[in-house]
């Protein structure tokens, strides 16, 4: 007999996880040998990989800072990964203790870890779901419990879209999310870009990520800007992430080495 | 972006001990020194630091102040170094490079930049830096171990959850695979498993086991008249009642309106009858479905036997057969398995299954029985009677296989063969010269109802060259009763062709005379039981009935043939009544056509 499609998947920690690789780039130890091996291979191919991850994380921090300053008190972080240093809820709740955060990740280990970290925080939760099923995210009871979609929500899709292929119709996924948002909501996107990279580097990076459950899907700045459809990009638009509202002039030096592009859009009306 | 320049309170900064650190500058707001800025620059990028550059500089300024104070204090408090190292790690400046660059920048610049002067400052700095490195390494090791432990715990939790989910889904999957979705009762799969277990469990050989097959009577009528939704709702109610009435026994739904009950450790058939009666009573209660009060009944087939030597397949089949006996007896009852009856039915079944192959091998042949004129004794016709030369059972008469063939539909090919063979043989009789007898062939209901009968007969007549008036088709009264408009038209076409149509066994069926008005009948064959009555002189009733039938037939321009004429006396009485022809042992037993033809010549 055929197993029905609702049968759950098992957990395979023998495969590298992009969430734990990212943690390794950030200097964390929430990873296993298999993740470190893949991350080290990535560093051998693209030596700036850790810097890229750090630059992206710094972008996330500045974006959340910007959003709390703008009065946003609700955050939906999709593809949140291993909740290590500088999480959205840490930044947001430090700035605004009433801020509510829901993390969403597809990696069951990342979700279990997030749950442990968020234990006792009644204004933050984690949901195991996939960006590819935005309607399931939007209707999830924990999402509904913590977030009020009649008020502005910041949807964060940071360092995730490069794991979503065009076949998964990212524009449609984001449109579904947008349709649920109240005016004054925000969308934060960042993803890997190969602009200015050699073909070999790009090919090697793609090869390494093929060993994970999440192959890489690299996009240009124009392609990412198009995904903000329906949102007004706030200054300075879609840029290399270090160039997005840097805190100091030298923070934005050699910005293209970050290999990450990102931006923040606001839903008008 | 809203970062206050030179913030002093660094929320991410580590343990409370740090704020209580000795040092005159603790807690005082001031701009970071050139040294603190250099330190911040050195550690930037060694790992991800979840703070702004200004926050980092403010943190490192505070640590700088603590280090400077420690260098100046007497005695040298190495715990300050440990705390600084710990605090660096707590602030996520937590990598090998972070330590290396810290040692480098402190060693190269701290004393110089802050203008610290003491005789033994080099010595004190070395010891303090060692303490920083020790505190740092210790904290980093603890942090690494904590993080490893936490990710492993998360992996275990996730795995345990996944396994739980898998088990739950497997249980659900198993439940779905073994239960009927409509009623929630166990399905055939689970029933068969349990029956098999009941039979095959070691040491149970001496025990007895029973199975009741239950089927609702005329459930199709409920579906047809109220719709399938109501039918399904009724099944749910019946299932529920059976479950409650037979608590302790396994009640399963096999599909449709068929249910089955497993009774283990029975003490004999009485136990099973009690179960069957409880089931019948449960079903009998009227059920209200969608505002309709539905009363249904059921039939039950009961099998009960010793576990030793039983097989689940046999038990199920036997129960199913027994259920059909209960149905055939009119339903609303239970029937007990009867091995002899089952054997006979099986044999009959095997016999009917062998008909197609027997047809192919040519095991059937025809005998003929004469129909003689009562006026002059001339053989006017012969009735074709099929025989089966069975390779094992010998020659079989039609009553041992025609009924079966009619039930299974095999009568169509068999009857077709008989008709064709009779036409073929009868045609050759005409070449023998004289007025050749017609051949009378029995047609079953299914043959009459089948479209294409006209073409079949027409084709045969053309093919064999037999004149239509030398073929007589015998149909029974009940055939006519169940016959719809289309077959009547077919018979009329055949009659118009010249084919004779006879009603067989007249007087034993429904005796609805209306069809005599509508049908193109040429002859009535009166059943032998009336003729048998002619033996006894005191029973005049049969004679009167016969006389009336004859006069009725003649009034309708029909001829009458009496069946079962066994004696000359009967023949004489029939002739006196005015009956046209007779058939029976008195005129000749069934035999090959040649013998009859020889006698005629």
Interface residues (C-beta under 8 A of the other chain):
Chain A: X1 X3 X4 X6 X7 X8 X9 X10 X11 X13 X20 X26 X27 X28 X29 X30 X31 X32 X51 X53 X54 X57 X58 X61 X62 X65 X66 X69 X82 X84 X85 X86 X90 X91 X94 X108 X109 X110 X111 X112 X113 X115 X116 X245 X247 X248 X251
Chain B: X1 X2 X3 X11 X45 X46 X47 X48 X49 X50 X52 X53 X54 X92 X94 X95 X143 X144 X147 X148 X150 X151 X153 X154 X155 X157 X158 X159 X161 X162 X163 X165 X166 X169 X170 X173 X176 X177
